[in-house]
Amino acid sequence: MTQTPPFEQRLARAKFRAWHRGTREADYMIGGFFDRYHGAWGEAELQWFEALLDEDDVDVMAWALGTQPPPPAIAGDLLTAMQRLDYVDIPR
């Protein structure tokens, strides 16, 4: 039986994965979303984000931009927040 890592460890892993997607555009959108909202997340929000991180960048970008409908497991308040994200701090 595998044990789930502690919340803070999963959050740190999610941050890394959010900022290392493979394309700069996806890094900024997904990583910027993480930086903006993760401070208020609980278990349910982190599980949603971990599921989002398992998806292809092309799909995540299309859902966030509203050019493709998201699957039911991704649709909801957090995706709406991502769709409304109008500015992200870009690390230098």
N, C-alpha and C positions, 0 to 999 in steps of 0.2 A: 504494500500500500504506500503510495507516494503522499507526502505531506505538502500542503500548500505553503509557500514561503510567506513570511510575515508581510503585512500590508505595506510597510515602508520599503521593504526590499522590492516588492512588486511595483510600487510607485516609481522607484528609481530605475527599474528595468524598463518600465513603460516610457519614462522620460527619454532614456537612451534610444529606444526603438522609435519614438516619435520624431526625434531629431536626426535619425540616421536611416532615412527611408530609401535613399538612392537617387532622388532628384531634389534639386534645391527647392523647387516649387512645393513639392509634397512636404519636405522638411519644414518649410516656413508655415504652411497651412496647418499641418498636424502638430508639429512641435509648438508653434505659436498658440494653437488652441489649448494644448496641454498646459503651457506656461500660464495662460490666462485663467484657466478654470480649475486646475487640479487641487488647489488649496481647499476647496469646499467639498471635495469628493469623499464619499463613503465607499463601502464595499460594492454596492450596486453600480455606481458610476465607474469605478475602476474596472469592474468586470465588463461593462459595456465598452470601455476604451480598449481593453485588452482584445476584445473580439474585433473591434474596428482595426486594430493594428495587424490582425491576421489577414485582413483583406488586401487586395491589390491596390496600389496607389491610384491607378487609373479609375478604378471603381470609387474609391473614397473621394477623389477629386470631383468626379461626376456627381456624386450624391451631395457633396458640400456646395457645389456650384448650382445644383438643381437641374442639371441636364439629364439625369437619369433618376428614376425612382429607387429609393433604397429598399433593401429587404426589410421585412417587418421587425427583425431582431435589431436592426440598426436605426430604424425610424424612431422619432420621439424628440423629447425636449433637448437632449444633448446634441443631436444632429441639427436641430433648429438653431441652437446656440452657435454651432460651427458655421452654419449658413449665414448667420448675421455677423460673424467676425469681420470687422472692417479694418483692423489694424493689429499688427503684431510687432513686438520688439524683436529685432533681428540681432542675434549675438555677433559681436565683432571679434 
